[in-house]
């Protein structure tokens, strides 16, 4: 099955490695103008240029950083909210620092990305936002309390955003 994205602009947060890189490459192969938003440490520019994509350095946990990245890219047709972190630690040993960073990236970063993307898409009355979720949102895998909570929170963002943005022609889904 061939999927066609020619003429579409796609932004992928956390697109320089792992699942995000696979998504970025697949969108580019389907003809999309792909923009990777990732941390400077991920060498997003070099990775993106290796398959015809572009990159902006952005920390999704920092709203101003994310706004600056969106300002560099054209209005997106597709935004993949993929940036995330996961560190294992038993419940009784999970530090406040680990908890706060995980929630900041996985949930607050998703909120920032969603809100900025929604603003651009609502004006155009079209677009698609896809969040990378996890079965951990409901199965509570051990030693991932912060990650599991952040992914459960994504489902709240998903349902609310889908209800609010649908009337504007903006689809919101999770995989």
C-alpha positions in Angstrom: 0.0 0.0 0.0 1.4 3.4 -1.0 0.6 6.4 1.1 1.0 9.8 -0.5 2.0 12.9 1.4 3.4 15.0 -1.5 2.7 18.6 -0.9 2.1 18.1 2.8 4.3 19.5 5.6 4.9 17.2 8.6 6.5 18.0 11.9 7.8 15.2 14.1 8.9 16.0 17.6 11.7 13.6 18.8 12.2 12.8 15.2 15.9 12.3 15.2 16.0 8.8 16.8 14.0 5.7 17.6 10.3 5.7 16.7 10.4 9.3 15.7 13.2 8.7 13.2 11.2 5.8 11.6 8.1 8.1 11.4 10.2 10.9 9.9 11.7 8.6 7.2 8.4 7.0 6.4 6.7 10.5 5.9 9.6 11.7 3.8 9.5 8.5 1.7 5.8 9.2 1.1 6.6 12.7 -0.2 6.1 14.9 2.8 8.2 17.9 3.6 9.5 16.7 7.0 10.6 18.9 9.8 12.3 17.2 12.8 12.1 19.0 16.1 14.6 17.6 18.5 17.3 18.4 21.1 20.7 19.7 19.9 22.3 16.6 21.4 20.4 14.4 19.0 22.2 15.9 15.9 18.8 16.4 14.2 20.2 18.6 11.4 22.7 16.0 10.2 20.2 13.2 10.6 17.4 15.1 8.8 19.6 16.1 5.9 20.6 12.4 5.3 17.1 11.7 3.9 16.0 15.1 2.7 14.2 16.4 5.8 14.9 19.6 7.8 15.4 20.1 11.5 15.0 22.7 14.2 16.5 22.4 17.6 13.8 22.4 20.2 13.1 21.2 23.7 9.4 20.3 23.9 9.5 21.0 27.7 10.4 24.6 26.9 7.4 26.3 25.3 9.5 29.2 24.0 12.0 26.8 22.3 9.1 25.0 20.7 7.4 28.2 19.6 10.7 29.3 17.9 10.9 26.0 16.1 7.3 26.2 14.8 8.1 29.8 13.6 10.8 28.4 11.4 8.6 25.8 9.7 5.7 26.2 7.3 2.2 25.7 8.7 2.0 21.9 9.2 -0.6 19.6 7.7 0.6 16.8 10.1 2.1 17.0 13.5 3.4 13.9 15.2 3.8 14.4 18.9 6.5 11.8 19.6 9.2 13.3 21.8 9.4 11.3 25.1 11.7 10.0 27.8 11.5 6.8 29.9 13.7 6.0 32.9 13.1 2.9 35.0 12.9 3.2 38.7 10.8 1.5 41.3 8.0 3.6 42.8 9.7 4.0 46.2 13.0 5.1 44.5 11.6 7.4 41.8 13.1 10.9 42.5 11.2 14.1 42.1 13.7 15.1 39.5 13.0 11.9 37.4 9.2 12.5 37.8 9.3 16.2 36.9 11.5 15.7 33.8 9.3 12.8 32.5 6.1 14.7 33.0 7.7 17.9 31.5 8.8 16.1 28.3 6.1 13.5 27.8 3.0 15.4 29.0 3.7 19.1 29.3 5.7 19.0 26.1 2.9 17.2 24.3 0.5 19.8 25.6 2.7 22.6 24.3 3.1 20.9 20.9 -0.6 20.2 20.7 -1.6 23.8 21.6 0.8 25.4 19.1 -0.1 23.0 16.3 -3.8 23.4 17.0 -3.6 27.2 16.7 -2.0 26.9 13.2 -4.4 24.2 12.1 -7.6 25.7 13.3 -6.9 28.9 11.3 -6.6 26.7 8.1 -9.5 24.5 9.2 -7.5 21.3 8.5 -4.8 19.1 9.8 -3.9 15.9 11.6 -2.2 15.5 15.0 -0.9 12.1 16.0 0.4 11.4 19.5 2.7 8.5 20.3 0.9 6.8 23.2 1.6 3.6 25.0 -0.2 0.5 26.4 1.6 1.6 29.6 -1.1 4.2 29.9 -3.4 1.4 31.2 -1.3 -1.6 32.1 1.0 0.0 34.7 4.3 -1.7 33.8 6.5 -1.9 36.9 9.3 0.5 37.5 7.9 3.1 35.1 5.6 5.1 37.4 6.4 8.5 35.8 6.3 7.2 32.2 3.1 5.4 32.8 1.4 8.4 34.4 2.6 10.6 31.5 1.2 8.3 28.9 -2.1 8.0 30.8 -2.2 11.8 30.7 -1.8 11.8 27.0 -5.1 10.0 26.6 -6.8 12.9 28.4 -5.2 15.4 26.0 -6.2 13.2 23.1 -9.9 13.0 24.0 -10.3 16.6 24.9 -8.4 17.9 21.8 -10.3 15.6 19.4 -13.6 16.9 20.8 -12.5 20.5 20.6 -10.6 20.5 17.3 -12.9 18.2 15.3 -15.3 21.0 14.4 -12.4 22.8 12.8 -11.4 19.9 10.6 -8.4 18.9 12.7 -8.2 15.2 13.5 -6.4 14.1 16.7 -5.4 10.5 17.1 -2.9 8.4 19.1 -1.0 5.3 18.2 
